[in-house]
């Protein structure tokens, strides 16, 4: 399916020729669940595969006039940083109870969608596998911005800040992307510290044992677009 869409939208053209003579526009949604080759003892298995975690999504809105809206994205991209993450510098008032911290785990499951600037079938790139390659490049850029350099990483003062930098990086690097939406809910891993009212240090771990918890949690999301975007 991707090969046909990548080949200058030939699949979309075929759909338009067969269907759009009786409707004004069509919305096409495609979700790719990637299968990944299994490695046994460090060697790629000849015929073994496992289902990958994230999904590659695509939506195309095509009108009888030839005008299109093309959106791609990723769902279920799970990311984790074990250090160089905090939550600080946020607005505080008399009701704020959450203390600031410069050391915590940062875990999230990224849902991202980005809209391309192409507005007609004739403007869609003709290069084979263009959108598959672009999807992989955008996903890599999101991941690289989240983690930072492999040795020193990059400090994150908040999920909100990291989300903004990820979206900004995509717009800066790919001029054919006009807007991007990101959703990054917190997946909390809280440091374990067993204590009671009589002894505050019964078992005090040095930030090396964490308890996963679903509550409380927040869902952070934002949209960034170029000033000329019709998002």
Beta strands, then each sheet from edge to edge (+ up, - down):
strand 1: 25-40
strand 2: 43-63
strand 3: 68-81
strand 4: 106-116
strand 5: 177-186
strand 6: 188-191
strand 7: 193-194
strand 8: 203-204
strand 9: 210-213
strand 10: 219-225
sheet 1: 1+ 2- 3+ 4- 5+ 10-
sheet 2: 6+ 9-
sheet 3: 7+ 8-
end
